[in-house]
Structure formats: C-alpha cells, structure tokens
C-alpha cells in the first residue's frame, strides 16, 4: 500500500520590506534562501524569492 503525501507551497506577497521578511523567516524559523531575484532598477526590491524549510517534518 503506497502512502500519499500532501505538498504545501505557501505563497506570501509583501508590499515593501521583502528583504526584512526574508531575514525574519531565516532567523526565526530556520528557512534557507534557495533563490532571490532582485529588481534590476531597484536592488532593494525582491521580484521573486524561493525559500525552503529543510527541517520540515522533523
């Protein structure tokens, strides 16, 4: 009998302060940044980022 595992991909959208939010997720919850793409015209703006919690399920 095979086990079914649910996948869950939460998506967060920030209006300003994305870099600060990423830092909180890293420091407080142990997330790792897999990819972070900043805006070419505004390096303080994050257009897309992918984070992972490698300790999930432990």
Secondary structure, 3 states (H helix, E strand, C coil): CCCCCCCCCCCCCCCCCHHHHHHHHHHHHCCEEEEEEECCCCCCCEEEEEEECCCCCC
